Amino acid sequence: MQFGVKAAKDGLWREALFRWEKALKLDPTNVRLLNNLAVAYETAGDFQKAEALYQQALHGDPGNRDIKQNYDLFMSYYKQIQSRQEKHAAPPAPPAPGATETPPPPADDAPRR
């Protein structure tokens, strides 16, 4: 855990994530590890993973003020990001005249996804 903390303080978030993920396998209910991982995923931009980890940490220790404060700050920030993304999302373009709603099936020799 401490090696991950030092890595994070040095700005080496990928290393911190790696160390904390390994430590969490040894102690999956450690709320400090869950919180640290949430902060690291938040820093990495993986907001869904961060949210899930914060919630896990809070579930494990609902009275922990540090985790609650981190979670509240994160949610405030995350909601702002979501709001900006919704404002900048363009509405879907209407279908071209004569276009079908579903694309036709690929030809037998066409590559498939």
Residue frames as a rotation matrix with the C-alpha (Angstrom) as fourth column:
MET 1
0.574 0.819 0.000 0.00
0.819 -0.574 0.000 0.00
0.000 0.000 -1.000 0.00
GLN 2
0.496 -0.430 -0.755 2.75
0.182 -0.798 0.574 2.46
-0.849 -0.422 -0.318 0.94
PHE 3
-0.609 -0.725 0.322 4.62
0.454 0.014 0.891 1.89
-0.650 0.689 0.320 -2.32
GLY 4
-0.128 0.680 0.722 1.43
0.962 -0.092 0.257 2.84
0.241 0.727 -0.642 -4.17
VAL 5
0.774 0.391 -0.498 1.08
0.548 -0.807 0.219 5.98
-0.316 -0.443 -0.839 -2.05
LYS 6
-0.034 -0.877 -0.479 4.66
0.140 -0.478 0.867 7.00
-0.990 -0.037 0.139 -2.85
ALA 7
-0.658 -0.171 0.733 4.11
0.712 0.173 0.680 6.32
-0.243 0.970 0.008 -6.56
ALA 8
0.339 0.876 0.343 0.94
0.919 -0.386 0.078 8.43
0.201 0.289 -0.936 -6.55
LYS 9
0.684 -0.135 -0.717 2.70
0.304 -0.841 0.448 11.30
-0.663 -0.525 -0.533 -4.76
ASP 10
-0.424 -0.896 -0.134 5.39
0.107 -0.196 0.975 11.13
-0.899 0.399 0.178 -7.45
GLY 11
-0.001 0.532 -0.847 2.69
-0.825 -0.479 -0.300 11.31
-0.565 0.698 0.439 -10.15
LEU 12
-0.836 -0.333 -0.436 3.16
-0.521 0.732 0.438 7.67
0.173 0.594 -0.786 -11.19
TRP 13
-0.120 0.930 0.347 -0.52
-0.933 0.014 -0.359 6.80
-0.339 -0.367 0.866 -11.19
ARG 14
0.445 0.259 -0.857 -0.25
-0.645 0.757 -0.106 3.67
0.621 0.600 0.504 -13.35
GLU 15
-0.539 -0.709 -0.454 2.29
-0.083 0.581 -0.809 2.25
0.838 -0.399 -0.372 -10.91
ALA 16
-0.779 0.321 0.539 0.06
-0.614 -0.213 -0.760 3.21
-0.130 -0.923 0.363 -7.98
LEU 17
0.279 0.929 -0.241 -2.91
-0.959 0.281 -0.026 1.49
0.044 0.239 0.970 -9.64
PHE 18
0.144 -0.316 -0.938 -0.86
-0.340 0.874 -0.346 -1.64
0.929 0.368 0.019 -10.22
ARG 19
-0.830 -0.555 -0.056 0.35
-0.109 0.260 -0.960 -1.79
0.547 -0.790 -0.276 -6.60
TRP 20
-0.600 0.656 0.457 -3.05
-0.743 -0.247 -0.622 -1.06
-0.295 -0.713 0.636 -5.08
GLU 21
0.362 0.710 -0.604 -4.82
-0.853 0.514 0.093 -3.60
0.376 0.482 0.791 -7.31
LYS 22
-0.202 -0.522 -0.829 -2.32
-0.060 0.851 -0.521 -6.26
0.978 -0.055 -0.203 -6.15
ALA 23
-0.959 -0.170 0.228 -2.78
-0.216 -0.090 -0.972 -5.22
0.185 -0.981 0.049 -2.50
LEU 24
-0.213 0.965 0.155 -6.57
-0.973 -0.196 -0.118 -5.32
-0.084 -0.176 0.981 -2.88
LYS 25
0.205 0.239 -0.949 -6.38
-0.461 0.879 0.122 -8.97
0.863 0.413 0.291 -3.96
LEU 26
-0.626 -0.518 -0.584 -4.76
0.286 0.544 -0.789 -9.72
0.726 -0.660 -0.192 -0.59
ASP 27
-0.767 0.366 -0.526 -7.21
0.467 -0.243 -0.850 -7.55
-0.439 -0.898 0.015 1.38
PRO 28
-0.650 0.491 0.580 -10.41
0.586 -0.162 0.794 -7.02
0.484 0.856 -0.183 -0.67
THR 29
0.442 0.876 -0.195 -12.32
0.810 -0.296 0.506 -5.26
0.386 -0.381 -0.840 2.11
ASN 30
-0.352 -0.658 -0.666 -9.67
0.842 -0.533 0.083 -2.64
-0.409 -0.531 0.742 2.89
VAL 31
0.663 0.748 0.038 -11.57
0.699 -0.600 -0.389 0.62
-0.268 0.284 -0.921 2.54
ARG 32
0.339 -0.626 -0.702 -8.37
-0.215 -0.778 0.590 2.70
-0.916 -0.049 -0.399 2.37
LEU 33
-0.707 -0.576 0.410 -7.24
0.215 0.377 0.901 0.69
-0.673 0.725 -0.143 -0.65
LEU 34
-0.036 0.792 0.610 -10.67
0.981 0.143 -0.128 1.03
-0.189 0.594 -0.782 -2.25
ASN 35
0.771 0.294 -0.566 -10.56
0.292 -0.952 -0.097 4.78
-0.567 -0.091 -0.819 -1.68
ASN 36
-0.110 -0.904 -0.412 -7.02
-0.256 -0.375 0.891 5.08
-0.960 0.204 -0.190 -3.05
LEU 37
-0.676 -0.083 0.732 -7.96
0.587 0.539 0.603 3.08
-0.445 0.838 -0.316 -6.12
ALA 38
0.416 0.893 0.172 -11.03
0.865 -0.331 -0.376 5.27
-0.279 0.306 -0.910 -6.64
VAL 39
0.572 -0.290 -0.767 -8.85
-0.133 -0.956 0.262 8.38
-0.810 -0.048 -0.585 -6.55
ALA 40
-0.525 -0.846 0.093 -6.39
-0.092 0.165 0.982 6.78
-0.846 0.507 -0.164 -8.98
TYR 41
-0.415 0.446 0.793 -9.14
0.872 0.442 0.208 5.78
-0.258 0.778 -0.572 -11.43
GLU 42
0.700 0.623 -0.349 -10.64
0.533 -0.781 -0.326 9.24
-0.476 0.042 -0.879 -11.14
THR 43
0.167 -0.748 -0.642 -7.25
-0.328 -0.656 0.680 10.72
-0.930 0.097 -0.355 -12.00
ALA 44
-0.766 -0.471 0.438 -6.97
0.170 0.509 0.844 8.33
-0.620 0.721 -0.310 -14.95
GLY 45
-0.657 0.567 -0.497 -10.39
-0.750 -0.562 0.349 9.44
-0.081 0.602 0.795 -16.22
ASP 46
-0.670 0.470 -0.575 -12.15
0.164 0.849 0.503 6.11
0.725 0.242 -0.645 -15.60
PHE 47
-0.647 0.415 0.640 -15.06
-0.696 -0.664 -0.273 7.72
0.312 -0.622 0.719 -13.77
GLN 48
0.438 0.844 -0.309 -17.38
-0.618 0.533 0.578 4.72
0.653 -0.062 0.755 -13.75
LYS 49
0.153 -0.485 -0.861 -14.73
0.479 0.799 -0.364 2.54
0.865 -0.357 0.354 -12.10
ALA 50
-0.831 -0.471 0.296 -13.93
0.027 -0.566 -0.824 5.35
0.555 -0.677 0.483 -9.64
GLU 51
-0.200 0.845 0.495 -17.58
-0.866 -0.389 0.314 5.73
0.459 -0.366 0.810 -8.69
ALA 52
0.597 0.429 -0.678 -17.99
-0.174 0.894 0.412 2.00
0.783 -0.128 0.609 -8.11
LEU 53
-0.200 -0.772 -0.604 -14.88
0.586 0.399 -0.705 1.87
0.785 -0.495 0.373 -5.92
TYR 54
-0.790 0.002 0.613 -15.93
-0.385 -0.780 -0.493 4.92
0.477 -0.626 0.617 -3.88
GLN 55
0.212 0.965 0.155 -19.32
-0.819 0.089 0.567 3.30
0.534 -0.247 0.809 -3.29
GLN 56
0.433 -0.156 -0.888 -17.65
0.267 0.963 -0.038 0.04
0.861 -0.221 0.459 -2.24
ALA 57
-0.655 -0.751 -0.082 -15.43
0.361 -0.216 -0.907 1.93
0.664 -0.623 0.413 0.19
LEU 58
-0.571 0.519 0.636 -18.41
-0.717 -0.693 -0.079 3.81
0.400 -0.501 0.767 1.64
HIS 59
0.501 0.757 -0.419 -20.37
-0.467 0.644 0.606 0.60
0.729 -0.108 0.676 1.97
GLY 60
0.122 -0.570 -0.813 -17.45
0.532 0.729 -0.431 -0.91
0.838 -0.380 0.392 3.91
ASP 61
-0.535 -0.308 -0.787 -17.14
0.834 -0.342 -0.433 2.11
-0.136 -0.888 0.440 6.23
PRO 62
0.198 0.750 0.631 -20.15
0.825 -0.475 0.306 4.44
0.529 0.460 -0.713 5.95
GLY 63
0.885 0.185 -0.427 -18.91
0.429 -0.680 0.594 6.72
-0.180 -0.709 -0.681 8.72
ASN 64
-0.081 -0.997 0.005 -15.48
0.885 -0.070 0.461 7.39
-0.459 0.042 0.887 7.20
ARG 65
0.592 0.361 -0.721 -15.39
0.173 -0.930 -0.323 11.17
-0.787 0.067 -0.613 6.67
ASP 66
-0.363 -0.810 -0.461 -12.35
-0.387 -0.319 0.865 11.11
-0.847 0.492 -0.198 4.35
ILE 67
-0.818 0.114 0.564 -13.96
0.492 0.648 0.582 8.65
-0.299 0.753 -0.586 1.95
LYS 68
0.222 0.975 -0.026 -17.28
0.868 -0.209 -0.451 10.51
-0.445 0.077 -0.892 2.11
GLN 69
0.356 -0.162 -0.920 -15.53
-0.141 -0.983 0.118 13.81
-0.924 0.088 -0.373 1.35
ASN 70
-0.739 -0.669 -0.077 -13.61
-0.219 0.132 0.967 12.28
-0.637 0.731 -0.244 -1.57
TYR 71
-0.561 0.605 0.566 -16.79
0.789 0.596 0.145 10.73
-0.250 0.528 -0.812 -2.92
ASP 72
0.446 0.781 -0.438 -18.78
0.613 -0.623 -0.486 13.96
-0.653 -0.052 -0.756 -2.61
LEU 73
0.014 -0.533 -0.846 -16.06
-0.414 -0.773 0.480 15.98
-0.910 0.344 -0.232 -4.37
PHE 74
-0.882 -0.351 0.314 -15.79
0.077 0.550 0.832 13.33
-0.465 0.758 -0.458 -7.07
MET 75
-0.217 0.886 0.409 -19.56
0.915 0.331 -0.232 13.24
-0.341 0.324 -0.883 -7.67
SER 76
0.481 0.338 -0.809 -19.71
0.149 -0.941 -0.304 17.02
-0.864 0.026 -0.503 -7.94
TYR 77
-0.367 -0.739 -0.565 -16.92
-0.560 -0.310 0.768 16.96
-0.743 0.599 -0.300 -10.52
TYR 78
-0.856 0.044 0.514 -18.34
0.329 0.813 0.479 13.94
-0.397 0.580 -0.711 -12.34
LYS 79
0.156 0.986 0.051 -21.80
0.776 -0.091 -0.624 15.53
-0.611 0.137 -0.780 -12.64
GLN 80
0.310 -0.134 -0.941 -20.22
-0.343 -0.939 0.021 18.66
-0.887 0.316 -0.337 -14.15
ILE 81
-0.758 -0.641 -0.119 -18.42
-0.383 0.289 0.878 16.52
-0.528 0.711 -0.464 -16.73
GLN 82
-0.585 0.611 0.533 -21.59
0.708 0.706 -0.033 14.61
-0.397 0.358 -0.845 -17.57
SER 83
0.405 0.759 -0.509 -23.51
0.414 -0.649 -0.639 17.86
-0.815 0.048 -0.577 -17.93
ARG 84
-0.065 -0.532 -0.844 -20.89
-0.610 -0.648 0.456 19.28
-0.790 0.544 -0.283 -20.31
GLN 85
-0.915 -0.289 0.282 -20.91
-0.003 0.703 0.711 16.09
-0.404 0.650 -0.644 -22.37
GLU 86
-0.171 0.938 0.303 -24.70
0.824 0.305 -0.478 16.21
-0.540 0.168 -0.824 -22.66
LYS 87
0.455 0.325 -0.829 -24.60
-0.018 -0.927 -0.374 19.86
-0.890 0.185 -0.416 -23.78
HIS 88
-0.231 -0.685 -0.691 -21.98
-0.760 -0.316 0.567 19.15
-0.607 0.656 -0.448 -26.43
ALA 89
-0.637 0.065 0.768 -23.56
0.324 0.927 0.190 15.96
-0.699 0.370 -0.612 -27.73
ALA 90
-0.765 0.365 -0.531 -25.07
-0.641 -0.516 0.569 16.58
-0.066 0.775 0.628 -31.11
PRO 91
0.172 0.874 0.455 -28.56
-0.567 0.465 -0.680 15.21
-0.806 -0.141 0.575 -31.73
PRO 92
-0.389 -0.319 0.864 -28.59
0.395 0.789 0.470 12.27
-0.832 0.524 -0.181 -34.12
ALA 93
-0.781 0.057 -0.622 -28.93
-0.537 -0.571 0.621 13.22
-0.320 0.819 0.477 -37.75
PRO 94
0.311 0.932 0.186 -32.23
-0.583 0.342 -0.737 12.30
-0.751 0.121 0.649 -39.41
PRO 95
-0.112 -0.348 0.931 -32.02
0.456 0.814 0.359 9.41
-0.883 0.464 0.067 -41.87
ALA 96
-0.837 -0.240 -0.492 -31.37
-0.319 -0.516 0.795 10.33
-0.445 0.822 0.355 -45.47
PRO 97
0.144 0.940 -0.310 -34.41
-0.883 -0.020 -0.469 10.24
-0.447 0.342 0.827 -47.75
GLY 98
0.560 0.183 -0.808 -35.04
-0.653 0.698 -0.294 6.68
0.510 0.692 0.510 -48.86
ALA 99
-0.581 -0.813 -0.034 -32.68
-0.594 0.452 -0.665 5.20
0.556 -0.366 -0.746 -46.24
THR 100
0.338 0.645 -0.685 -33.83
0.083 0.705 0.705 2.15
0.937 -0.295 0.185 -44.34
GLU 101
0.727 0.005 0.686 -33.76
-0.650 -0.318 0.691 1.98
0.222 -0.948 -0.228 -40.58
THR 102
0.528 -0.567 0.632 -31.71
-0.163 0.663 0.731 -1.22
-0.833 -0.489 0.258 -40.48
PRO 103
-0.163 -0.657 -0.736 -28.77
-0.921 -0.167 0.353 -1.82
-0.355 0.735 -0.578 -42.79
PRO 104
0.707 0.402 -0.582 -29.02
-0.625 0.741 -0.247 -4.73
0.332 0.538 0.775 -45.20
PRO 105
0.781 -0.457 0.425 -27.18
0.017 0.696 0.718 -7.95
-0.624 -0.554 0.552 -44.24
PRO 106
-0.032 -0.879 -0.475 -23.61
-0.737 -0.300 0.606 -8.21
-0.676 0.369 -0.638 -45.53
ALA 107
0.544 0.094 -0.834 -22.88
-0.747 0.507 -0.430 -10.14
0.382 0.857 0.346 -48.71
ASP 108
0.991 -0.100 -0.094 -21.49
0.127 0.924 0.360 -13.64
0.050 -0.369 0.928 -48.19
ASP 109
0.295 -0.954 0.059 -17.94
0.826 0.223 -0.517 -12.54
0.480 0.201 0.854 -49.04
ALA 110
0.362 -0.143 0.921 -18.04
-0.238 -0.969 -0.057 -9.29
0.901 -0.199 -0.385 -47.00
PRO 111
-0.707 -0.636 -0.310 -15.98
0.184 0.259 -0.948 -9.16
0.683 -0.727 -0.066 -43.81
ARG 112
0.464 0.868 -0.176 -18.06
0.340 0.009 0.940 -9.52
0.818 -0.496 -0.291 -40.67
ARG 113
-0.174 -0.478 0.861 -17.54
-0.617 -0.628 -0.474 -7.72
0.767 -0.614 -0.185 -37.37
